[in-house]
Amino acid sequence: MNLRKFVRLAILAVLSPAWLLSACHRAPVVRPDHPQGAIGVRMQDMTFHSTALGRDMPYRVFLPASLIAGEKLPVVYLLHGGGGGFRDWSNDFDVAQYARRGLILIMPEGNSSYYMNAVGATQDKFEDYITQDLIADVEARFPVKKDRNSRAVVGVSMGGFAAIKYGLTRSDLFVFAGAISPAIDVPSRHFSLRHTDQWWRFREIFGPLGSKERQARDPFVLVQFANPRVTPYIYMTAGEQEALLGPIRRFAVRLKQGNFAYEFHTKPGGHDWTEWDEQIPGCFTSLFTRLRAKTN
């Protein structure tokens, strides 16, 4: 037995399962809610029951305040990052401006799930919650177009990871997948003494390292089998000073080698909303181009 494996087993023996479980399900820090609105835009906070999760879940909506009777609009699902919540997009970025331009924006709660169906916590079916329950609830309540060509998903960090994963495996749902600083390498991260709780949480969500379950959630594996002719247009960005730049660059190379439709941009900055605020406008410019190309 090598030293690394011995240390890992020793730590698992010392740390109680209850402590590890609590680390996996820590609630995000609740910050003051200060949504940035826009003239001509209405905000609504909704709660609905998710069958996949077996509990009520919240989401925030921005939509034009005035709608023509019978009019249907494109919809964009905005996924927050790890440790955040469904209010982040409206609190940390002026996203309401895009609702004024004719989009309906949906900001769901994702906890720290990576928006995946967890391998080690079968009750946490977050991918089913997003791709089945949430979309169905939105389409029942709001005047959104229900075709794939009018539906997009955009996420930051953890949410960016999910946007890429959904783009590769649920091409039937989305025409555009935007990933701002996506945590693209999470399924391949190895054990680290500095991040023991994180390692255990990733194991619970993605399964053991090298397992079929983890490979089925790993974009670096999935991109090898995805069909570039049907995969949504992928938009990726990264800050030039953030630790994720290397893995994101490597994934961009995979997209190029596979002849996928994509673009990749970098700007100075780290892994935070200061950098993301600079990257998101370009993402929406590309998004509007794709929606027009598909709907005109």
C-alpha positions, 0 to 999 in steps of 0.5 A, a space after each residue: 500500500 503506497 503512502 498516499 493511499 494509507 493516508 487517505 484510509 487513515 483520514 477516513 477512519 478518523 473522520 466520522 461519517 456524520 461529519 463528512 455528511 454534514 460537510 457535503 450538505 452545508 447550506 450556502 451562506 445567505 447574503 442580503 438580497 439586492 436584485 438589480 432590476 431594469 425598467 420594463 422588467 418584472 421579477 418574480 420569485 417562485 417555489 414549486 415542488 420537485 418530484 425528482 428531489 421530493 421537496 419544494 425548490 425556489 427559483 427567480 424569474 426576470 421577464 418583460 413587464 409588458 407582453 403581447 397577448 399570446 406572445 412566446 419568448 425564448 428562455 435562458 436558464 442561469 445556473 449559479 456557482 458552488 456555495 451560492 444560490 438562486 439570487 446570485 445572478 440578479 444580485 451580482 450582475 445586471 442580468 435584467 437588461 437581457 429580459 428587457 430585450 425579449 428573454 425570459 430568465 430563469 435562475 434556479 436553486 442548485 445548492 452545491 450539487 453541480 446540478 447532477 444526479 448524485 451517485 452516493 445520495 440517490 435522493 439528490 436527483 438535481 439533473 432530473 430536477 433541472 431538466 424535467 421538473 423545472 423546465 416543465 414548471 416554467 413552461 406551465 407558468 410563463 409564456 416561453 417557447 417550448 422548442 429546443 431552438 429557443 432554450 439556452 443554459 448559461 452557468 458560472 463555475 459549478 453552473 458552467 460545468 453543468 451547462 457543458 455537461 447538459 450540452 453534451 448529453 441533453 442536446 435535445 433540450 438546449 441550442 446554446 450552452 454558455 460556461 463562464 469559468 466552468 469547473 470543467 475538471 471536477 470529476 477528475 480531481 484527485 484526493 487532497 489533504 487540503 480539501 478533504 471535505 471537497 473530495 468526499 463531496 465530489 465522491 458522493 456526487 460523481 462516484 469513485 474516481 475512475 468509476 463508470 458513474 464518474 466517467 458518465 459525468 465527466 465532460 472530458 470523457 463525454 466530449 469523445 462520444 458527443 455528436 458535434 452536429 447536434 451538440 449545442 453551440 458552446 461558449 466558454 470563458 476563463 480569467 487569465 489569473 484563475 486556476 481553472 484556466 489550464 483545464 478549460 484551455 484543454 477542454 477547448 482543444 478537445 472541442 476544436 479537435 472534435 469539430 464542435 461549434 464553439 468559441 473560447 475567450 479569456 480576460 484578465 481576472 480571477 475566479 469571481 464576479 468581477 471577472 464574470 461581469 466582464 465576460 457575461 455580455 459577450 456570452 449574451 451577444 453570442 447567445 442572441 446570435 444563435 437564437 436569431 439564427 435558429 428562429 429567423 
